[in-house]
Amino acid sequence: MAEQHIDAHTEVAGGGHEEGGNFPPFDSSTFGSQLLWLAITFGLLYYIMSKVALPRIANILEVRRDRIASDLGEAERLKRETDEAIASYEESLAEARLKAQGIAKTAREEAKLHIEAEFNKVEADVAEQISAANDKIMAVKEAAMSEVGAIATETTEAIVERILGSGVTEKEVADAVSASSAK
């Protein structure tokens, strides 16, 4: 019998079956022991899972839930702070724009006043130069008018001398020019 048992093992290990032998999990003579071991293994696995693995998983899930809630709270707080910072920035920007407009307006007004002052100064200088030029023109005109009589006398004397060929006295010519100027 020992030989048969060894041969059966050899044949089973080699992949062959005895004639009429069934595959062990499907052998109806071993169903009872297989069901017993299945129940024992399932019970043991259920006990280990319920006492060790499931509490750890539940703890991890709770820690993650708390962390997510904490992160959401932090995100909400940061969002509020960001919104407040943006509002503050926009308010500061609006104030800066108002200040810049005020500064620009003041600068324009100062520039306008400065330009008007310079314009008035230049206008006064031009008026003074025109007045000085008019004074010079009047002086030159008076000088010229004072010499007109002498020039007219000389010119008349030269013309009369040429026309008549004889000399006329300077006094006669001056009296004639004075008489014609008076009219």
C-alpha positions in Angstrom: 0.0 0.0 0.0 2.8 2.3 0.7 3.8 1.9 -2.9 0.4 2.8 -4.1 0.3 5.9 -2.0 3.6 7.0 -3.3 2.6 6.4 -6.8 -0.7 8.2 -6.3 1.3 11.2 -5.0 3.6 11.1 -7.8 0.8 10.9 -10.3 -1.1 13.7 -8.6 2.1 15.8 -8.4 2.8 15.1 -12.1 -0.6 16.5 -13.1 -2.5 13.2 -13.6 -5.4 11.8 -11.5 -6.3 8.3 -10.6 -9.0 6.9 -12.7 -12.3 7.9 -11.2 -10.6 10.4 -8.7 -12.1 13.9 -8.4 -10.4 17.3 -7.9 -10.1 17.7 -4.1 -12.2 20.9 -3.7 -15.0 19.2 -5.6 -14.7 15.9 -3.8 -18.0 15.5 -1.9 -16.3 13.4 0.8 -14.2 16.5 1.9 -17.1 19.1 1.9 -17.7 18.9 5.6 -14.1 19.6 6.6 -13.8 22.3 3.9 -16.9 24.1 5.3 -15.6 23.8 8.8 -12.3 25.4 7.9 -14.1 28.0 5.8 -16.2 29.0 8.8 -13.2 29.1 11.2 -11.1 31.1 8.7 -14.0 33.5 8.0 -14.7 34.0 11.7 -11.0 34.6 12.5 -10.7 37.0 9.6 -13.9 38.8 10.6 -12.6 39.1 14.2 -9.2 40.4 13.1 -10.8 42.9 10.7 -13.3 44.2 13.2 -10.8 44.5 16.1 -7.7 45.7 14.2 -8.1 46.8 10.6 -11.5 48.5 10.7 -10.8 50.7 13.8 -7.6 51.9 12.1 -9.4 52.6 8.9 -12.2 54.4 10.9 -9.5 56.4 12.8 -7.8 57.4 9.5 -11.1 58.4 7.9 -11.9 60.5 11.0 -8.5 62.2 11.0 -8.9 62.9 7.2 -12.4 64.3 7.8 -11.1 66.6 10.6 -8.2 67.7 8.4 -10.5 68.4 5.5 -12.8 70.4 7.7 -9.8 72.3 9.2 -8.4 73.0 5.7 -11.8 74.2 4.5 -12.1 76.5 7.5 -8.5 77.8 6.9 -9.4 78.3 3.2 -12.5 80.3 4.1 -10.5 82.4 6.6 -7.8 83.1 3.9 -10.5 83.9 1.4 -12.0 86.5 3.8 -8.6 88.0 4.5 -7.9 88.1 0.8 -11.2 89.8 0.1 -10.5 92.3 2.9 -7.0 93.0 1.5 -8.4 93.5 -2.0 -11.0 95.9 -0.7 -8.4 97.8 1.3 -6.1 97.9 -1.8 -8.9 99.2 -4.0 -9.8 101.9 -1.4 -6.1 102.9 -1.1 -5.9 103.0 -4.9 -9.0 105.2 -5.1 -7.5 107.6 -2.5 -4.2 107.7 -4.4 -6.0 108.5 -7.6 -7.8 111.4 -5.9 -4.6 112.7 -4.4 -2.9 112.4 -7.8 -5.7 114.3 -9.5 -5.5 117.0 -6.8 -1.7 117.2 -7.2 -2.1 117.4 -11.0 -4.7 120.1 -10.7 -2.6 122.1 -8.3 0.4 121.7 -10.6 -1.6 122.8 -13.6 -2.9 125.9 -11.7 0.6 126.8 -10.6 2.0 126.3 -14.1 -0.9 128.5 -15.4 -0.1 131.2 -12.9 3.6 131.0 -13.6 2.9 131.2 -17.4 0.6 134.2 -16.9 3.2 135.9 -14.7 5.9 135.3 -17.3 3.5 136.5 -20.0 2.7 139.7 -18.1 6.4 140.2 -17.5 7.3 139.7 -21.2 4.3 141.9 -22.2 5.6 144.7 -19.8 9.1 144.3 -21.3 7.7 144.5 -24.8 5.6 147.5 -23.9 8.6 149.2 -22.4 10.7 148.5 -25.5 7.9 149.8 -27.7 7.7 152.9 -25.5 11.5 153.4 -25.7 11.3 152.8 -29.5 8.5 155.4 -29.8 10.6 157.8 -27.8 13.6 157.3 -30.1 11.4 157.6 -33.2 10.0 160.9 -31.8 13.5 162.1 -31.0 14.6 161.2 -34.5 11.5 162.7 -36.0 12.0 166.0 -34.0 15.6 166.0 -35.1 14.7 165.4 -38.6 11.9 168.0 -38.5 14.3 170.5 -37.1 16.7 169.9 -39.9 13.9 169.9 -42.6 14.0 173.7 -42.6 17.7 173.8 -43.1 17.5 171.0 -45.8 14.6 172.8 -47.6 16.5 176.1 -47.5 19.6 174.5 -49.0 17.6 172.6 -51.6 15.7 175.6 -52.6 18.8 177.7 -52.8 20.4 175.0 -55.0 17.3 174.8 -57.3 17.0 178.6 -57.6 20.6 179.0 -58.4 20.4 176.4 -61.1 17.2 177.8 -62.6 18.1 181.4 -62.4 21.8 181.0 -62.6 22.3 183.7 -60.0 22.7 183.4 -56.3 20.0 184.3 -54.0 20.9 185.2 -50.4 20.4 182.5 -47.8 18.2 184.9 -45.8 15.7 185.4 -48.7 15.5 181.6 -49.2 15.0 181.0 -45.5 12.2 183.6 -45.4 10.5 182.1 -48.4 10.7 178.5 -46.9 9.3 179.8 -43.6 6.5 181.6 -45.3 5.5 178.4 -47.2 5.8 176.2 -44.1 3.5 178.5 -42.2 0.7 178.1 -44.7 
